[in-house]
Amino acid sequence: MIDNFKTIWPSVPYILEGLQVTLQLMLFAGLFSLIWGTVLAVLKVSSIKLLKWIAVVYTFYFRGTPLILNVMLFYFSVPQLTGYKIDALEAGFIVLGLNSAAYLSETIRGGILAVDKGQREAAMSLGVPTSRMMIDIIFPQAIKNILPALVNESILLLKDTAIVSVIGGAEIMFRGGVVTGEHYLFFEPLMIVAGLYLVMVFLLTLLGTYLEGRVRRSD
């Protein structure tokens, strides 16, 4: 086994180059999903039934279909339907964001509903516009309530970036597969990839613990 690791060692930098792609996918998709998930959450607590129905159906679709299906559907169907040849990473970023937003919207909705109704009623009685009430009063408290869930969703999103490898996105999972094909060795390259994911998840966990501590001290 040691000899096998020595064999693939020159290919390790190639795998490491995929870290940038993996992190970019996670960060951009995460930001997109946070914004879109927040919009969906607001629609779900809206008094307008049509908007609530649209958000619920959207969430049902992405929660009910495999991520790999939607990645492949988007990547191969967009050129067929529009004539635009979409890049694998571009498709991955969009679908990861759309998929994560569906799950995140439920988390954010729960956080919004967990805020004491009395604060909402007090703001309305003072004539605070709904938009300002949500931004200044509801959302800050909701984020505090759901911070652990947000960290967990970030970890899931990080691991989900591996799905982009099926359409040729050159992140670490894809590059690990290339190395296995070059050397006909599976255990060693894939264990290196697994180690990289574990390190990234560990760092995200530390960040989440730090943020939770800051939030508790600020209460």
C-alpha positions, 0 to 999 in steps of 0.5 A: 500500500505504501508503494501505491501511495508513492506511485500516485504522489506526483498526482497529488498536486493535480488533485489539490488544484481541484480544491479551488473549484470545490470551494468556489462551487460551495461559496457561490452556490451557498450565497445564491441558496441563502438569498433564494432560500430566504425569498422562498421562506418569505413567500411561504409565510406570506398571506398571498396564497399563490406565492405560498403555493409556488414556493411549496411546489418548488420545494416539493420538486427539489426535495422529491428528485435526486440532485444528480438527476437535476444536475444532468437534466440542467446540463444536457437540456439547456443546450437542447432547449436554448442552444446555449452550451452551458459550462459544467461548473456553471450548471453545477453552481446553479443547480446546487444553489437551487437545490440547497435553497429548497431545503434552506427555505424550510429551515429559514421559515422555521426560524421566522416562525420561531420569533415571538409573535409579540415582537411582530405585533409591536412593530406593526402597532408602531407603524414599522413597514413590513420590509424593515420589520423583517430586516431589522427585527425578524431576520436577525433573531431567526438567523440566531435560532437556525445558525447550527442548521445553516452550518450543517447545510453548508457542510452538506453543500460542500459534499454535494459539490462532488456531484458536479464530477458526473458532468465533467466539473474538475473539482477534487472528486473528478480529479481523484477519478482521473488519477484512479484511471491513470494508475488503475488504483482506487483506494489511495486516490479516493482516500486522499479525496476523502481526507480533503473533504474531512479537513474542509468539514472539520474547518467548517465545524470549527467556524460554526462552533466559533460563530455559535459562541459569538452569538451566545455571548452577544445575547 
